[in-house]
């Protein structure tokens, strides 16, 4: 003795949830590929060759900074971090999320690329 209206209502909700899950999965794929829908136009997808260099172990800050044709001093002036600190970061010194955000904004890349 099931209420057909209740069953129909639940089916509609399940369909809506499945659609939302599909949209979230699509957004996740876009984010991980470096192309965020509706993102800041300054965030340009990096060439595959740069992503390969990063995946091969080069420091992402150095790779992107060099791609943007910036010196450590210029990057430091943009993000408010001393050039010798940027040099240390590029050599492997750990840094926090706040620093990563400042670097990412200055380099016009997603923060997760630098963390």
N, C-alpha and C positions, 0 to 999 in steps of 0.2 A: 504494500500500500504506500507507494512513493508518490509524493506530490510532484507532478510533471513540471510545475512552475519552478519549484526549488531545484530540480535536476537541471532544467534549462538555465536557470540563473547561475548555477555552479559551473556549468559547461562554458558559459560566456566568460566567466571570470578566469577559468583555466586558459581559454584561448587568448584573453588579454594578457595574462601573465606570460604565456609562451611568446607572444609578440614582443613584450618588453624585454624578455631575456635575449631574444634574437637581436634586438636593437643594441642592448648592452654588449653582447659579444662582438657585434660589428664595430662599435665604438672602441672596444678594447683592441681589436685588430688594427684600427687606424692609429691608436695611440702608440702601440708597440712598433708600428712601422715608421713612426716619426711624422705622420700626417694627421694632425688633429683637426677634425671638422670644426669650423668656427673659431679656430685658434687665431692668435695675434698674427696679422699678416707678416710681421717681422720674423716669425718663426718659419724659416725655410727648411724644407726637407734636405738633409745632407746627402751628397753624392754617395753611392754605394762604396766607392773606393775609400772614402773617409771612414765609413762605418766598419769596413773591413780592417782598416788600420787600428781602430779602437778595439775591435774584437780580437785582433792579433796581439794585443797587450800594450799598445801605446797609450799614454795618458790622454783621456778625452779633452781635457782643458788645453793641452799643448796642440793636439791635432786640430781642434776647432779654431784656436787662436791663430795658428799658422794659416789655416784655410781662409780666415778673415783678413789675412795680411796685417796682423796687429803685433806690435812688440809687447813685451810684458809690461813695460811702462805705460803704453797706451791703454792696455786692458786695465791696469791698476787705476788709472785716472778715471776710466768709465765706471768701474764698480767700487772704487774707494778702498781698494786693498793694495797694500804696499807691493811693489814689484818683487822684492826679495821673498815675500810671502807667496806670491804666485809662483816664483821659481821653485820654492820648497814644495808647493802643492804638486807641480808638474814632475818633481822628482819622487813623489810618492807619499808626502806627508798627509796625514788624514786631516779632514776638515768637516765642519758641521753643515747642517742643512741650510742655515742662514747664509753661510758663505757660498754654498752651492747655488742658492737662489740668486744671489748677487752676481755670481759668475755667469749663470745661465741667462739672466736678463741681459747682461752686457754682451754675451756671445750670441744671443737670439737663438737659443736652443732650449728644448725641454729640460727641466731640472733632472729628470730621471736618467738622462744621458750622462750626467756628470756624477751621479751617485752610485 
